[in-house]
């Protein structure tokens, strides 16, 4: 019996470690295993490796090396940015702004701060999942401390105009006589954008930027936060005072080296790889529409990540399709990898104005360096699932579908999120 073919289409969730990255990491697991805080030779060599990695990352981000803080993940970096700013500046205000399609690593800390007494406002987004300065600036208040808008969405791949937003926020501050080191500060989660989009923090006009290694063929369990010099951040992990007293804990030298190496490789290959992926992405989307009726593309048709395809396939459950694909050796996703154990529909798809059925039938395919296609396998699986499905809807929402959605979603909040006290509330 032939071996099961393996096709990996979930690169937005994580990527395999590149051989070059692993090679750079290996010495620091054993031969160069010193503590970077040690004054002896072993420790000094480890410290040099961390310092060198910081310099290399800072060069790519166009910032100072002391503005790079190493963390254990993108999630930790988001938490450090949000809790760190809110608690450091709470005497100047207690208002936060975010989009309703942020990663849960942003939404959940924001909601926690709301439970602690902070005010939280979510912006409007358009049907493609994009938000601009014109939606954000009216949400700013005199007591706003932080605006957090992701650079590119992890589910639908929508690319946000971060530089435009950053410029508008700085102009808003300037018009009120505030300096760049006064709130509100601007944070972007760039985990999906790194290695694909421009991450020059000066051009983006951001005060804080989150990145991690697992999306760029680097190791899992390593992240970094760019924090503009002079912007105060209160630590969320206390101990020995590593990372400029902002993130205690012995530095993970091999993973830090791996992150820097992966980022450099991604940066070097960005243009060529983007062109390859865009060609594959657009072909994949076109063929899906040809071969499978009643599907809808989620996210912007052009302003999206080169490797992202997110489609709603009507009259099926995404989880069932996922299991059939897995049986065929194909790895994909129904949405964010961080919530893959939940059967709740995607908060991103719902926030874009799609009905419940679109959210439950959404599938995300994210291409990578070793991608092959599933176009021969997917259509018959969809046909099989539709044959046993009790639901048969028209692609274009009619009055009955709209009425059902209004009953399902109140003020932009799906009922299951409201019941779990995890709602995305607008103020």
WOKAQUI-V886204 format. One record per helix or strand of 3 or more residues. SS is the DSSP state (2 for helix, 1 for strand). FROM is the first residue (numbers start at 1). TO is the last residue. If there is no record, write none. Layout:
[[SS | FROM | TO] [SS | FROM | TO]]
//
This chain:
[[2 | 19 | 29] [2 | 41 | 61] [2 | 65 | 67] [1 | 68 | 71] [2 | 74 | 88] [2 | 90 | 92] [1 | 95 | 99] [2 | 104 | 115] [1 | 119 | 123] [2 | 133 | 139] [1 | 144 | 148] [2 | 162 | 175] [1 | 185 | 189] [2 | 201 | 204] [1 | 208 | 212] [1 | 223 | 227] [2 | 242 | 245] [2 | 253 | 291] [1 | 295 | 297] [1 | 308 | 313] [2 | 318 | 327] [2 | 337 | 339] [2 | 347 | 351] [2 | 356 | 360] [1 | 362 | 366] [2 | 375 | 387] [2 | 399 | 408] [2 | 415 | 419]]
//
